[in-house]
Amino acid sequence: MNSIRGSVVVIALMFASSAFAVRYECVDLGAVLQGNARAMALNDTGMVVGSTGINDRAPAYWTAATGMQRLGPGSASLRRGLATGVNDSGLVVGYVDWYMGGSVKNQQPFSWKLGKGYKILETAGSSWSFPQAVNSSGTACGYIATPETACTWDAEGRITLLGRLDPDFGSGATDINDQGEVCGTASTPPMPGYPRAFRWTPSEGMKNLGVLPGYHNSFASAIDNKGTVIGYCWSAFLGYRGFRCESGKAMEDIGGLGMLPEGLNERGQIVGVFAPGSNGVRAMLIEPGIGPIDLNTVTSGIPTGWILDTAYDINERGDIAGMAAVGRNVRAFLLRRVD
């Protein structure tokens, strides 16, 4: 975030007024062993997944009934990693570190469900695999490394490689909708490669979504069930700027220097990060018809010393999961919509 360039923007002027009827209450999701925690995704039942632990490296889940819990019990080898996605049935995906001789040998993809435990997913021979999201049917998306290639895993854990925009450059998937459509980012020529957001569909394969005028790179973050992709563009001279790209249409600027959208729901609400440079970073909500809102200004019950700095996901109710900066530490939050 510190690399963002451009004029310093006063946060109060960039965001919609907090006088709008948008209100949240903050829930501290806690942490195991008094350590750090982060929330990466949540479902419509209110289950949140991410990580916890002294080094913020144990895959974890949170519910109102259980509080923060490690995914487990599992073996000792499965106790370091990150849970990245969860569907409404409680199926969790993520990756775990495997050790040999005291150091990380590789990272393996997993799915997990309460009462059923872990399942290690296929890797196509790769030593490093990273699931990022899972849809209602249990199909996950992400990528494998060496070489980096976007992929999906079906409910049985079988892998399918989605290809690349250019055979000489890598690709990675970030989200999948209930129709099996995937979004992500793939590099294109010339060397060393220009990242481009893509949409992949079973019928058309991988399509380059391009960039906003004046920008060099684009990165896709999430896709809804209509095929709308959100993400951000970047330029060394212009910094970061958010985009929306509806199926069959050109990329649309959603405004705001320093905006990095991360998640969206079927109501068109978008969450992410606002990073205007030297003013630091703030978790944001883009509310249809209102515009971007600094979530710190419309949320009650934020613990003393917290700054809500990253909103990763939003469910259909409008609840939000993300991460707060607490000094040099990070903590997971759930924002419950109350308006």
Secondary structure as UniProt FT lines:
FT   TURN            2..3
FT   HELIX           11..14
FT   TURN            18..19
FT   STRAND          24..28
FT   HELIX           32..34
FT   STRAND          36..42
FT   TURN            44..45
FT   STRAND          48..53
FT   TURN            54..56
FT   STRAND          58..63
FT   TURN            64..66
FT   STRAND          67..70
FT   HELIX           76..78
FT   STRAND          81..86
FT   TURN            88..89
FT   STRAND          92..100
FT   TURN            101..102
FT   STRAND          103..113
FT   TURN            114..116
FT   STRAND          117..120
FT   TURN            124..125
FT   STRAND          128..134
FT   TURN            136..137
FT   STRAND          140..144
FT   TURN            145..148
FT   STRAND          149..153
FT   TURN            155..156
FT   STRAND          159..163
FT   TURN            167..168
FT   STRAND          171..176
FT   TURN            178..179
FT   STRAND          182..188
FT   TURN            191..192
FT   STRAND          194..201
FT   TURN            202..204
FT   STRAND          205..208
FT   TURN            213..214
FT   STRAND          217..223
FT   TURN            225..226
FT   STRAND          229..235
FT   TURN            236..238
FT   STRAND          239..245
FT   TURN            247..248
FT   STRAND          252..257
FT   STRAND          259..264
FT   TURN            266..267
FT   STRAND          270..274
FT   TURN            278..279
FT   STRAND          282..287
FT   TURN            288..290
FT   STRAND          291..294
FT   HELIX           295..297
FT   STRAND          299..300
FT   TURN            304..305
FT   STRAND          307..314
FT   TURN            316..317
FT   STRAND          320..326
FT   TURN            327..328
FT   STRAND          329..337
//
